[in-house]
Amino acid sequence: MSQNHIRTFELACGMPLVVEPFPTAGSAAIAWLLPLGSACYPDPQDGLAPMLAELMMRGVEGLDSRQHSDALDRLGVQRSVHVSTYHLHLGAVVLGSKLEESLPLVAAMVRSPSLPESALEPTRSLCLQSLEGLDDDPQELAMVRLKERHLPPPLNRHSYGRRDVLESCPLDAIRSAWRRGCVPVGSVLAVAGRCDPDRVASQMERLLAGWEGEWIEPVPTAAAVRGHLHLPDETAQTHLGLAWEAPREGEPGSMAERIAVRVLGGGSSSRLFSEVREKRGLCYSVGASYTNSLRHAMVTVYAGSTPQRAQQTVDVIMEQVRSMRHGVSAAEFHRAVAGFKSRLVMQGESTSARSATLASDQFRLGRPRSLAEIAAEVDRLTQADLDAWVAQRVVPDPTLVAIGPAPVEVRPQ
């Protein structure tokens, strides 16, 4: 696997800048993590994050929303913003030849957003529509409620916000949240693609001169609820979400856990797909994934079934989870590793995916990792290593959320 030289700078403001040049790429991508995520507000302000994310796209100092948007469009900048637990994620992709012209426009969204009064009510309406849309997406709703129960507050918050906050929050509160939380220490900027690392660093030093402030990491204020939750819904479907603890990335066993989860539910050749869907016809959709954050990691399983088959679906899922302790076949191991490495290669061909991963690594691990380093880690994992991991792996009682007519449960082994 080809390896590009990753450069890491600590800017004068205290923010890390990670740059990975791709000499053959035509584009350059920016991933900027700002410590304005859903967990970064006191309870009475749980809802400011999506409002702020939308308002940051509505103009900057000296340029109204239309002028700023037109300036970005003239350069061909594709941009996005979304909210996670710890961060507001600002992303942009542009031709490498236009990166230098684009960076001031992107940096202005961070340093001097207008947050205009005229955009408050349209923004409020959009955020409320997104929240209300959860009722029309029961799969997403199940996973949102699963996170709420499985993680401790405020780390269990979702990105949609609370209705009462969305309906009532004044612009002054949003502006105050931006001034308090949009700080360099706690932010991460990553650039990947066609670029010169030294030129990017020099330009960002100028653009961010005078920026100061330090993030205060949100910490749990209470224990997680966990257990089982049934949300009654008289429909022809039952949506199931399960979660349990896993080692965080960088901890012993994290790569083995990733590969084990791929064997369990990582695609159409996985055990869950084969045993729950194909052989028994218990559900129309099933899969497992490994989710990693700064302080927590977990395995999540989603299944979409019918009310009549929902309990059996949970029973067979847990049967397959528990059977992992007996080891995996050579075919399962090689398929899971091949799938992981294939995804890694495809990520390396996308500048936007690569910049996002660099930023995430820097935040969670304190350093970026090359694709070659990650590939080498999975190459060192043998089938015997994986068998040893799953043999000693004790899966705790999972958190369970069910949306449908009747409750279900995780039955004792």
C-alpha positions as CSV (number, residue, x, y, z in Angstrom):
1,M,0.0,0.0,0.0
2,S,1.4,3.4,-1.0
3,Q,2.3,5.8,1.7
4,N,2.2,9.5,1.7
5,H,4.2,11.6,4.2
6,I,1.9,13.0,6.9
7,R,3.0,16.3,8.4
8,T,1.7,17.5,11.7
9,F,2.0,21.2,12.8
10,E,0.9,22.8,16.1
11,L,-0.2,26.3,15.1
12,A,0.5,29.3,17.3
13,C,-3.1,29.3,18.4
14,G,-2.7,25.8,19.8
15,M,-4.6,23.9,17.2
16,P,-3.1,20.9,15.5
17,L,-2.9,20.9,11.7
18,V,-2.5,17.6,10.0
19,V,-1.6,17.6,6.3
20,E,-1.2,14.5,4.0
21,P,-0.3,15.5,0.4
22,F,-1.4,13.2,-2.4
23,P,0.8,14.1,-5.4
24,T,-1.5,12.4,-7.9
25,A,-4.8,13.7,-6.5
26,G,-6.7,16.5,-8.3
27,S,-8.6,17.6,-5.2
28,A,-7.9,18.7,-1.7
29,A,-10.2,18.1,1.2
30,I,-10.6,19.9,4.5
31,A,-11.9,18.3,7.7
32,W,-12.2,20.8,10.6
33,L,-13.4,19.6,14.0
34,L,-14.7,22.3,16.2
35,P,-15.5,21.5,19.9
36,L,-19.2,22.5,19.5
37,G,-20.7,19.0,19.5
38,S,-24.0,18.0,21.1
39,A,-22.3,17.1,24.5
40,C,-20.6,20.5,24.8
41,Y,-23.6,22.5,26.2
42,P,-25.4,22.6,29.5
43,D,-28.7,20.8,29.6
44,P,-30.8,23.9,29.1
45,Q,-29.0,24.4,25.8
46,D,-29.2,20.9,24.3
47,G,-30.2,21.9,20.9
48,L,-27.9,24.8,20.1
49,A,-25.4,22.5,18.2
50,P,-27.7,21.9,15.2
51,M,-28.8,25.5,15.2
52,L,-25.2,26.8,15.2
53,A,-24.1,24.3,12.5
54,E,-26.8,25.7,10.2
55,L,-26.2,29.3,11.0
56,M,-22.4,29.0,10.4
57,M,-23.3,28.4,6.7
58,R,-25.3,31.7,6.5
59,G,-22.6,34.3,5.8
60,V,-19.4,35.7,7.3
61,E,-18.1,39.1,8.3
62,G,-18.1,41.3,5.2
63,L,-20.1,38.8,3.1
64,D,-23.8,38.0,3.5
65,S,-25.1,34.4,3.0
66,R,-25.5,34.8,-0.8
67,Q,-22.2,36.5,-1.4
68,H,-20.3,34.0,0.7
69,S,-22.0,31.1,-1.0
70,D,-21.4,32.5,-4.5
71,A,-17.7,33.0,-3.6
72,L,-17.4,29.4,-2.6
73,D,-19.3,28.2,-5.7
74,R,-17.1,30.2,-8.0
75,L,-14.1,28.2,-6.7
76,G,-16.0,25.0,-6.9
77,V,-15.9,24.3,-3.1
78,Q,-18.3,21.6,-2.0
79,R,-18.9,22.0,1.7
80,S,-20.8,20.3,4.5
81,V,-21.4,20.6,8.2
82,H,-22.7,18.1,10.7
83,V,-22.8,17.5,14.5
84,S,-21.3,14.7,16.5
85,T,-20.9,14.1,20.2
86,Y,-17.8,16.2,20.7
87,H,-17.6,18.3,17.5
88,L,-19.2,20.3,14.8
89,H,-17.6,18.9,11.6
90,L,-16.9,21.4,8.9
91,G,-15.9,19.7,5.6
92,A,-14.9,21.1,2.2
93,V,-13.5,19.7,-1.0
94,V,-12.0,21.7,-3.8
95,L,-9.6,21.4,-6.7
96,G,-6.1,21.4,-5.3
97,S,-5.3,24.4,-7.5
98,K,-8.0,26.4,-5.8
99,L,-7.2,25.4,-2.2
100,E,-5.2,28.5,-1.3
101,E,-8.0,30.8,-2.5
102,S,-10.6,28.7,-0.7
103,L,-9.0,28.6,2.8
104,P,-9.8,32.2,3.7
105,L,-13.5,31.7,2.9
106,V,-13.6,28.5,4.9
107,A,-11.6,30.0,7.8
108,A,-14.1,32.9,8.0
109,M,-16.9,30.4,8.8
110,V,-15.0,29.5,11.9
111,R,-13.4,32.8,12.9
112,S,-16.1,35.3,11.9
113,P,-19.5,33.8,11.1
114,S,-22.3,36.4,10.8
115,L,-24.9,34.3,12.7
116,P,-27.5,36.7,11.3
117,E,-30.8,37.5,12.9
118,S,-32.5,37.1,9.5
119,A,-31.5,33.5,9.4
120,L,-32.7,32.5,12.9
121,E,-36.3,31.5,12.1
122,P,-35.5,29.7,8.9
123,T,-32.7,27.8,10.8
124,R,-35.1,27.0,13.6
125,S,-37.7,25.7,11.1
126,L,-35.1,23.4,9.4
127,C,-33.8,22.0,12.7
128,L,-37.4,21.3,13.9
129,Q,-38.2,19.6,10.6
130,S,-35.1,17.3,11.0
131,L,-36.2,16.4,14.5
132,E,-39.7,15.7,13.4
133,G,-38.4,13.6,10.5
134,L,-37.2,11.0,13.1
135,D,-40.7,9.8,13.4
136,D,-40.7,8.9,9.7
137,D,-37.3,7.0,10.1
138,P,-37.8,4.4,12.8
139,Q,-34.4,2.8,12.1
140,E,-32.6,6.1,12.8
141,L,-34.9,6.7,15.8
142,A,-34.1,3.3,17.2
143,M,-30.4,4.0,17.0
144,V,-30.8,7.5,18.5
145,R,-32.7,6.1,21.5
146,L,-30.1,3.3,21.8
147,K,-27.3,5.9,22.2
148,E,-29.4,7.8,24.7
149,R,-29.7,4.8,26.9
150,H,-26.3,3.2,26.4
151,L,-24.0,6.1,27.0
152,P,-23.9,8.4,30.1
153,P,-25.2,12.0,29.8
154,P,-24.2,14.3,28.2
155,L,-22.3,11.9,25.9
156,N,-25.6,10.2,25.0
157,R,-27.1,13.2,23.2
158,H,-28.0,13.0,19.5
159,S,-27.4,15.6,16.9
160,Y,-31.0,16.7,16.5
161,G,-31.4,18.7,19.7
162,R,-34.3,18.9,22.1
163,R,-37.6,20.3,20.8
164,D,-38.1,22.8,23.7
165,V,-34.6,24.3,23.1
166,L,-35.0,24.4,19.3
167,E,-38.3,26.2,19.7
168,S,-37.2,28.8,22.1
169,C,-33.4,29.4,22.0
170,P,-32.6,33.1,21.2
171,L,-29.9,34.2,18.9
172,D,-27.9,35.7,21.8
173,A,-27.6,32.2,23.3
174,I,-26.3,30.8,20.0
175,R,-23.8,33.6,19.6
176,S,-22.6,33.1,23.2
177,A,-22.2,29.4,22.6
178,W,-20.0,30.1,19.5
179,R,-17.8,32.6,21.4
180,R,-17.4,30.2,24.3
181,G,-16.9,27.0,22.4
182,C,-15.3,27.8,19.1
183,V,-11.7,27.7,20.4
184,P,-8.4,26.4,18.9
185,V,-7.4,24.1,21.8
186,G,-9.8,21.2,21.2
187,S,-10.2,21.9,17.5
188,V,-8.4,19.8,14.8
189,L,-7.8,20.7,11.2
190,A,-6.8,18.1,8.6
191,V,-6.1,18.6,4.9
192,A,-5.6,15.8,2.5
193,G,-4.9,15.8,-1.3
194,R,-3.1,18.0,-3.7
195,C,-1.4,20.6,-1.5
196,D,1.9,21.8,-0.1
197,P,2.0,21.2,3.7
198,D,4.3,24.1,4.5
199,R,2.2,26.5,2.4
200,V,-1.0,25.4,4.1
201,A,0.5,25.7,7.5
202,S,1.9,29.2,6.7
203,Q,-1.5,30.4,5.4
204,M,-3.4,29.0,8.3
205,E,-1.0,30.7,10.8
206,R,-2.0,34.0,9.2
207,L,-5.7,33.3,9.0
208,L,-5.9,32.2,12.6
209,A,-3.7,34.8,14.2
210,G,-5.2,36.0,17.4
211,W,-7.5,33.0,17.9
212,E,-7.4,31.8,21.4
213,G,-9.2,29.7,24.0
214,E,-9.3,26.2,25.3
215,W,-11.9,23.5,25.2
216,I,-13.3,22.0,28.4
217,E,-14.0,18.3,27.7
218,P,-17.6,17.3,28.7
219,V,-17.6,14.6,31.3
220,P,-20.4,12.3,32.4
221,T,-22.9,13.8,34.9
222,A,-24.7,10.5,35.7
223,A,-24.6,6.8,35.0
224,A,-26.0,5.4,31.7
225,V,-29.5,4.1,31.9
226,R,-29.0,1.0,29.7
227,G,-31.4,-2.0,30.1
228,H,-34.3,-2.6,27.8
229,L,-36.7,0.0,26.3
230,H,-39.9,-0.6,24.3
231,L,-41.4,2.2,22.3
232,P,-44.9,1.2,21.3
233,D,-45.7,1.7,17.7
234,E,-48.6,-0.1,16.0
235,T,-46.9,-0.9,12.7
236,A,-46.2,-4.0,10.7
237,Q,-42.5,-3.7,11.6
238,T,-40.3,-3.9,14.7
239,H,-37.0,-2.1,14.7
240,L,-34.4,-3.4,17.0
241,G,-31.1,-1.9,18.3
242,L,-28.6,-3.5,20.6
243,A,-25.3,-2.2,22.0
244,W,-22.5,-3.4,24.3
245,E,-19.1,-2.1,25.3
246,A,-16.0,-2.7,23.2
247,P,-12.3,-1.7,23.5
248,R,-11.5,1.8,22.2
249,E,-9.3,2.1,19.2
250,G,-5.7,2.0,20.3
251,E,-6.5,-0.3,23.3
252,P,-5.4,-3.9,23.3
253,G,-7.8,-6.0,21.2
254,S,-9.4,-3.2,19.3
255,M,-8.3,-4.5,15.9
256,A,-9.3,-8.0,16.8
257,E,-12.7,-6.6,17.9
258,R,-13.1,-4.8,14.5
259,I,-12.5,-8.0,12.6
260,A,-14.7,-10.0,14.9
261,V,-17.5,-7.5,14.3
262,R,-17.1,-7.9,10.5
263,V,-17.4,-11.7,10.9
264,L,-20.5,-11.2,13.1
265,G,-22.4,-8.7,11.1
266,G,-20.3,-6.9,8.5
267,G,-22.0,-7.8,5.3
268,S,-23.9,-10.3,3.3
269,S,-21.4,-13.1,4.2
270,S,-21.6,-12.4,7.9
271,R,-23.1,-14.7,10.5
272,L,-26.0,-12.5,11.3
273,F,-27.0,-12.0,7.7
274,S,-26.7,-15.7,7.0
275,E,-28.3,-17.1,10.1
276,V,-30.9,-14.5,10.9
277,R,-32.0,-13.3,7.5
278,E,-31.0,-15.9,4.9
279,K,-31.6,-19.2,6.7
280,R,-34.5,-18.3,9.0
281,G,-36.1,-15.3,7.2
282,L,-36.5,-13.5,10.5
283,C,-35.7,-10.0,9.3
284,Y,-35.3,-8.0,6.2
285,S,-32.2,-6.1,7.4
286,V,-29.5,-7.0,10.0
287,G,-25.9,-5.9,10.6
288,A,-23.4,-5.0,13.2
289,S,-20.8,-2.2,13.5
290,Y,-18.0,-1.0,15.7
291,T,-18.4,2.6,16.9
292,N,-15.5,4.4,18.5
293,S,-15.2,7.8,20.3
294,L,-12.8,9.6,22.6
295,R,-13.9,7.8,25.8
296,H,-16.2,5.1,24.7
297,A,-16.4,2.3,22.1
298,M,-19.3,0.0,21.4
299,V,-20.7,-2.6,19.1
300,T,-24.1,-1.9,17.8
301,V,-26.5,-4.2,16.0
302,Y,-29.6,-3.2,14.1
303,A,-32.3,-5.5,12.8
304,G,-35.6,-4.7,11.1
305,S,-38.2,-7.5,11.6
306,T,-41.9,-8.1,12.1
307,P,-43.7,-8.1,15.4
308,Q,-44.3,-11.9,15.2
309,R,-40.6,-12.6,14.6
310,A,-39.0,-9.9,16.7
311,Q,-38.3,-11.9,19.8
312,Q,-36.9,-14.8,17.8
313,T,-34.7,-12.3,15.9
314,V,-33.2,-11.1,19.2
315,D,-32.8,-14.7,20.4
316,V,-30.9,-15.7,17.3
317,I,-28.8,-12.5,17.3
318,M,-27.6,-13.2,20.8
319,E,-27.1,-16.9,20.0
320,Q,-24.7,-15.8,17.2
321,V,-23.0,-13.3,19.4
322,R,-22.3,-15.9,22.1
323,S,-21.2,-18.5,19.6
324,M,-18.3,-16.2,18.5
325,R,-16.4,-17.5,21.5
326,H,-15.9,-20.8,19.7
327,G,-13.7,-19.2,17.1
328,V,-14.0,-18.3,13.4
329,S,-13.3,-20.3,10.3
330,A,-10.4,-19.6,8.0
331,A,-12.8,-18.4,5.3
332,E,-14.5,-16.0,7.7
333,F,-11.2,-14.6,8.9
334,H,-9.9,-14.0,5.4
335,R,-13.1,-12.5,4.2
336,A,-13.3,-10.1,7.1
337,V,-9.6,-9.0,6.7
338,A,-10.1,-8.6,2.9
339,G,-13.2,-6.5,3.5
340,F,-11.4,-4.3,6.0
341,K,-8.4,-3.7,3.7
342,S,-10.6,-3.1,0.7
343,R,-12.4,-0.4,2.6
344,L,-9.1,1.0,3.7
345,V,-7.8,1.2,0.1
346,M,-11.0,2.9,-1.1
347,Q,-10.7,5.4,1.7
348,G,-7.2,6.2,0.6
349,E,-8.6,7.1,-2.9
350,S,-11.0,9.7,-1.4
351,T,-9.4,12.9,-0.2
352,S,-12.5,13.8,1.9
353,A,-12.6,10.4,3.6
354,R,-8.9,10.6,4.3
355,S,-9.0,14.1,5.8
356,A,-11.9,13.0,8.0
357,T,-9.9,10.0,9.3
358,L,-6.8,12.1,9.9
359,A,-8.7,14.6,12.0
360,S,-10.5,11.8,13.9
361,D,-7.2,10.0,14.6
362,Q,-5.6,13.2,15.8
363,F,-8.5,13.9,18.2
364,R,-8.9,10.3,19.6
365,L,-5.4,9.0,19.5
366,G,-3.4,12.2,19.7
367,R,-1.6,11.5,16.4
368,P,-2.6,10.7,12.8
369,R,-2.0,7.2,11.3
370,S,-1.0,6.4,7.7
371,L,-3.0,3.9,5.7
372,A,0.2,1.7,5.7
373,E,0.3,1.7,9.5
374,I,-3.4,0.6,9.8
375,A,-2.9,-2.1,7.1
376,A,0.2,-3.4,8.9
377,E,-1.8,-3.7,12.1
378,V,-4.4,-5.8,10.5
379,D,-1.7,-7.8,8.7
380,R,-0.2,-8.7,12.1
381,L,-3.5,-10.2,13.3
382,T,-3.6,-13.9,12.7
383,Q,-6.6,-16.2,12.9
384,A,-5.2,-17.7,16.1
385,D,-5.0,-14.2,17.6
386,L,-8.7,-13.6,16.6
387,D,-9.7,-16.9,18.1
388,A,-7.9,-16.1,21.3
389,W,-9.6,-12.7,21.5
390,V,-13.2,-14.0,21.0
391,A,-12.6,-17.0,23.3
392,Q,-11.9,-14.6,26.3
393,R,-14.2,-11.8,25.2
394,V,-17.1,-11.5,27.6
395,V,-20.0,-9.7,26.0
396,P,-21.9,-7.7,28.7
397,D,-25.6,-7.7,28.8
398,P,-26.6,-5.5,25.9
399,T,-28.7,-2.4,25.9
400,L,-31.8,-3.1,23.8
401,V,-34.3,-0.7,22.2
402,A,-37.3,-2.0,20.3
403,I,-39.8,0.1,18.3
404,G,-43.0,-1.9,17.5
405,P,-46.2,-3.2,18.8
406,A,-44.8,-5.7,21.4
407,P,-41.8,-5.6,23.8
408,V,-38.9,-7.9,23.4
409,E,-36.0,-8.8,25.7
410,V,-32.6,-10.3,25.8
411,R,-33.1,-13.6,27.5
412,P,-30.6,-15.0,29.9
413,Q,-28.2,-17.5,28.4
